[in-house]
């Protein structure tokens, strides 16, 4: 395995983790917003 491949693999996994984290944050925001709307 070339070092470039390893670097790309590492980058890809980090991007995937970032995407998951961002998606979770967005979902939490929507959930809170939804709860506020429902409580009115």
C-alpha positions as a printed Julia matrix, in Angstrom:
40×3 Matrix{Float64}:
   0.0    0.0    0.0
   1.34   3.41  -0.94
   1.48   6.18   1.64
  -0.77   8.34  -0.55
  -3.5    5.71  -0.36
  -3.19   5.61   3.41
  -3.48   9.39   3.6
  -6.6    9.38   1.42
  -8.11   6.65   3.56
  -7.45   8.65   6.73
  -8.9   11.8    5.17
 -12.0    9.95   3.98
 -12.69   8.49   7.42
 -12.25  11.9    9.07
 -14.62  13.52   6.58
 -17.13  10.76   7.26
 -16.9   11.4   11.01
 -17.33  15.15  10.45
 -20.39  14.55   8.27
 -21.94  12.28  10.91
 -21.26  14.8   13.66
 -22.76  17.66  11.65
 -25.8   15.57  10.73
 -26.35  14.74  14.42
 -26.14  18.42  15.38
 -28.62  19.4   12.68
 -31.0   16.66  13.78
 -30.8   17.9   17.38
 -31.6   21.45  16.29
 -34.6   20.27  14.27
 -35.8   18.12  17.14
 -35.64  21.02  19.61
 -37.41  23.3   17.13
 -40.1   20.68  16.57
 -40.65  20.25  20.33
 -41.03  24.02  20.76
 -43.61  24.11  17.96
 -45.55  21.2   19.46
 -45.64  22.73  22.94
 -47.45  25.85  21.75
